[in-house]
Amino acid sequence: MKIFRSIFCFLPFVKAYLPNLKAFRIQTNDAKFSLNAASISPEEINIIVDYMNKNNADDLRAYVNGYSELGRESSSANAWSQGAYVIDDITLLSLDKFRMECRAKVTRKSFFGKVSSEIRNFAIKFENSEELTTIDEIKLHLMEMSRKQGLIASTAKIYMIPVGSYSGLPPNLRLNSIPHSTLTRSFVYKGINSALFAAISDPKFSRRMQIRCTIPELNSQMDIYRVGTMLELVREIATDLVDRGNRVKICVQG
């Protein structure tokens, strides 16, 4: 397996590709971070609804266009005349393990130019909703929906919704301290390894992959680039892969 010089791993980004991941745990000497399943409460649902409306308007639009009956109506109407069916002002009203309830303004333009508008309430049903039993699984499902619509960067925002098992970054994560502390480096290494192992174990993904990391000490374009941190990371990845029974080949590209 090739280990590229440029290494990047952002756990929320990678978790978008792992809808079946039920739990994830990071353990360091100084702190403990867990992503274990949690029950669903009305307060958590309200937090997700408010967060999505404020920060993920593009995702909501993509969900409507890609997964709702309203989106199918829009595609059909606009296939004949672009702009004949416009969906605006999309608001997420509520959600549960089965569906999202939304409201949107629909503007129609007839063949003769007559314009009419109405407010429509509609539902976006979740696929495989019987598997969504925790708030974490709902978040992962939303991330997967965004990924399928090409909104890869949005998955990090959804992951960081402050509900479920997400507990934020570890305390005292000072990336402006050079060299980075043992806690900081361990947090990065563990996150990369866990995401990598989950991706390798999923048969849907190619075994050829690239990890890219741009924290200060692993960014070769910065004057604080530290090759020791890079070697430490390569060692962690390689030894953990071997411990799991994988064959490892390290290629150094000059």
C-alpha positions as CSV (number, residue, x, y, z in Angstrom):
1,M,0.0,0.0,0.0
2,K,1.4,3.4,-1.0
3,I,1.7,6.0,1.7
4,F,1.7,9.4,0.0
5,R,3.8,12.3,1.2
6,S,0.8,14.6,1.4
7,I,-1.4,13.3,4.2
8,F,-4.8,14.6,5.1
9,C,-7.5,13.2,7.3
10,F,-10.6,15.0,8.5
11,L,-12.7,12.5,10.4
12,P,-16.1,14.1,9.6
13,F,-15.3,14.1,5.9
14,V,-14.4,10.4,5.9
15,K,-17.4,9.4,8.1
16,A,-19.7,10.5,5.3
17,Y,-18.5,7.4,3.5
18,L,-19.3,5.1,6.5
19,P,-23.0,5.0,7.0
20,N,-22.8,1.6,8.7
21,L,-20.3,2.7,11.3
22,K,-22.2,2.3,14.6
23,A,-19.5,3.4,17.0
24,F,-16.1,5.0,17.0
25,R,-13.7,5.5,19.8
26,I,-10.5,7.5,20.2
27,Q,-8.4,6.9,23.3
28,T,-5.3,9.0,24.2
29,N,-3.3,9.3,27.4
30,D,-4.8,12.7,28.3
31,A,-8.4,12.5,27.0
32,K,-11.0,10.1,25.8
33,F,-13.4,10.8,23.0
34,S,-16.2,8.4,22.1
35,L,-18.8,8.3,19.3
36,N,-21.2,5.7,20.8
37,A,-24.8,5.5,20.0
38,A,-27.2,7.7,21.9
39,S,-31.0,7.7,22.1
40,I,-33.2,10.2,20.2
41,S,-34.7,13.1,22.2
42,P,-37.0,16.0,21.0
43,E,-34.4,18.5,22.1
44,E,-31.7,16.9,19.9
45,I,-34.1,16.8,16.9
46,N,-34.8,20.5,17.4
47,I,-31.1,21.3,17.5
48,I,-30.6,19.4,14.2
49,V,-33.5,21.2,12.6
50,D,-32.3,24.7,13.7
51,Y,-28.7,23.9,12.7
52,M,-29.6,22.6,9.2
53,N,-31.8,25.7,8.5
54,K,-29.0,28.1,9.5
55,N,-25.9,26.3,8.1
56,N,-27.0,23.8,5.4
57,A,-29.4,25.5,3.1
58,D,-27.6,24.0,0.1
59,D,-28.0,20.5,1.5
60,L,-31.7,21.1,2.0
61,R,-32.1,22.2,-1.5
62,A,-30.2,19.2,-2.7
63,Y,-32.3,16.9,-0.6
64,V,-35.5,18.4,-2.1
65,N,-34.2,18.1,-5.7
66,G,-32.8,14.6,-5.3
67,Y,-35.1,12.8,-2.9
68,S,-38.6,14.4,-2.9
69,E,-41.6,14.3,-5.0
70,L,-41.4,18.1,-5.3
71,G,-37.9,17.7,-6.8
72,R,-39.2,15.2,-9.4
73,E,-42.0,17.5,-10.3
74,S,-39.5,20.3,-10.8
75,S,-37.2,18.2,-13.0
76,S,-40.1,17.1,-15.2
77,A,-41.4,20.7,-15.6
78,N,-38.0,22.2,-16.2
79,A,-37.1,19.6,-18.8
80,W,-39.5,21.3,-21.2
81,S,-38.9,24.9,-20.2
82,Q,-36.0,25.9,-17.8
83,G,-37.3,28.1,-15.0
84,A,-40.9,26.9,-15.3
85,Y,-40.8,25.4,-11.8
86,V,-38.7,27.1,-9.2
87,I,-38.3,25.9,-5.6
88,D,-37.3,28.6,-3.1
89,D,-37.2,29.4,0.7
90,I,-36.8,25.7,1.8
91,T,-37.2,25.2,5.5
92,L,-36.8,22.1,7.5
93,L,-39.7,21.9,9.9
94,S,-39.1,18.6,11.7
95,L,-37.6,15.1,11.3
96,D,-37.7,11.7,12.8
97,K,-36.2,8.3,11.9
98,F,-38.5,7.9,8.9
99,R,-38.6,11.3,7.1
100,M,-37.9,15.0,7.1
101,E,-40.9,17.4,7.0
102,C,-40.2,20.5,4.9
103,R,-41.8,23.7,3.6
104,A,-40.9,25.5,0.4
105,K,-42.2,28.2,-1.9
106,V,-43.0,26.9,-5.4
107,T,-43.2,29.3,-8.3
108,R,-44.6,28.1,-11.6
109,K,-44.4,29.9,-14.9
110,S,-46.9,28.8,-17.6
111,F,-46.2,28.5,-21.3
112,F,-47.8,31.9,-21.8
113,G,-45.7,33.6,-19.1
114,K,-48.3,33.6,-16.3
115,V,-46.6,33.3,-12.9
116,S,-48.1,31.7,-9.8
117,S,-46.7,30.9,-6.4
118,E,-47.7,28.7,-3.5
119,I,-46.3,27.4,-0.2
120,R,-46.0,23.6,-0.2
121,N,-45.4,21.3,2.7
122,F,-43.9,17.9,1.8
123,A,-41.9,15.0,3.2
124,I,-38.5,13.6,2.2
125,K,-38.5,9.9,3.2
126,F,-35.3,8.2,4.5
127,E,-34.2,5.0,2.8
128,N,-33.6,2.1,5.2
129,S,-35.3,4.1,8.0
130,E,-35.6,0.9,10.1
131,E,-31.9,1.2,10.7
132,L,-32.0,4.7,12.1
133,T,-32.5,4.1,15.8
134,T,-30.1,6.7,17.3
135,I,-29.4,10.4,16.7
136,D,-25.9,9.5,15.5
137,E,-27.3,7.3,12.8
138,I,-29.7,10.0,11.7
139,K,-26.7,12.4,11.4
140,L,-24.7,9.8,9.4
141,H,-27.7,9.3,7.1
142,L,-27.9,13.0,6.4
143,M,-24.2,13.0,5.7
144,E,-24.6,10.2,3.2
145,M,-27.4,12.0,1.5
146,S,-25.2,15.1,1.1
147,R,-22.3,13.0,-0.2
148,K,-24.6,11.4,-2.9
149,Q,-25.6,14.9,-4.0
150,G,-21.9,15.9,-4.4
151,L,-21.8,18.1,-1.2
152,I,-18.8,16.5,0.3
153,A,-17.6,19.5,2.3
154,S,-21.0,19.8,4.0
155,T,-20.6,16.5,5.7
156,A,-18.2,18.0,8.2
157,K,-20.8,20.6,9.2
158,I,-23.4,17.9,9.7
159,Y,-21.0,15.8,11.8
160,M,-20.3,18.8,14.0
161,I,-24.0,19.4,14.9
162,P,-23.7,19.4,18.7
163,V,-25.9,16.4,19.5
164,G,-25.4,12.7,19.9
165,S,-21.9,11.5,20.7
166,Y,-20.0,14.3,19.1
167,S,-18.1,16.1,21.8
168,G,-16.0,18.6,19.8
169,L,-12.3,18.8,19.7
170,P,-10.2,17.7,22.6
171,P,-9.3,20.3,25.3
172,N,-6.0,22.1,24.8
173,L,-5.7,21.3,21.1
174,R,-3.2,24.0,20.4
175,L,-2.2,23.7,16.8
176,N,-0.1,26.9,17.0
177,S,2.3,25.2,19.5
178,I,5.3,23.8,17.7
179,P,6.0,21.0,18.0
180,H,2.4,19.9,18.5
181,S,1.8,18.3,21.9
182,T,1.6,14.5,22.3
183,L,-2.2,14.8,22.8
184,T,-2.6,16.7,19.5
185,R,-0.5,14.3,17.5
186,S,-2.2,11.3,19.0
187,F,-5.6,12.8,18.3
188,V,-4.7,13.2,14.6
189,Y,-3.1,9.8,14.3
190,K,-5.9,7.9,15.9
191,G,-8.5,9.7,13.8
192,I,-6.6,8.9,10.6
193,N,-6.1,5.3,11.5
194,S,-9.7,4.7,12.5
195,A,-11.1,6.3,9.4
196,L,-8.6,4.3,7.2
197,F,-9.4,1.0,8.8
198,A,-13.1,1.6,8.4
199,A,-12.6,2.4,4.7
200,I,-10.4,-0.6,4.1
201,S,-12.9,-2.9,5.7
202,D,-15.8,-1.7,3.5
203,P,-15.8,-3.7,0.3
204,K,-17.5,-0.9,-1.6
205,F,-14.3,1.2,-1.6
206,S,-11.1,0.8,-3.7
207,R,-8.0,-0.3,-1.8
208,R,-6.2,2.5,-3.7
209,M,-6.7,5.6,-1.6
210,Q,-5.0,8.8,-0.6
211,I,-4.8,10.5,2.8
212,R,-4.1,14.2,2.9
213,C,-3.4,16.2,6.1
214,T,-2.9,19.9,6.3
215,I,-2.3,20.5,10.0
216,P,0.7,22.9,10.4
217,E,3.3,20.2,11.1
218,L,2.2,18.1,8.1
219,N,1.9,20.9,5.6
220,S,5.0,21.0,3.6
221,Q,4.2,24.5,2.3
222,M,4.6,26.0,5.7
223,D,8.0,26.8,7.4
224,I,7.0,24.8,10.4
225,Y,6.7,21.5,8.5
226,R,8.1,18.8,10.7
227,V,9.3,15.6,9.0
228,G,9.4,13.9,12.3
229,T,5.6,14.2,12.6
230,M,5.2,12.7,9.1
231,L,7.4,9.8,10.0
232,E,5.6,9.2,13.2
233,L,2.3,9.1,11.4
234,V,3.6,6.7,8.7
235,R,4.9,4.5,11.5
236,E,1.5,4.5,13.3
237,I,-0.4,3.7,10.1
238,A,2.0,1.0,9.0
239,T,2.3,-0.8,12.4
240,D,-1.5,-0.7,13.0
241,L,-2.1,-2.1,9.5
242,V,0.3,-4.9,10.2
243,D,-1.3,-5.6,13.6
244,R,-4.6,-6.1,11.8
245,G,-3.0,-8.7,9.4
246,N,-2.4,-6.5,6.4
247,R,0.7,-6.5,4.2
248,V,2.3,-3.0,4.0
249,K,4.7,-1.6,1.5
250,I,6.0,2.0,2.2
251,C,7.1,3.9,-0.9
252,V,9.1,7.1,-0.2
253,Q,8.7,9.6,-3.0
254,G,11.4,12.2,-3.2
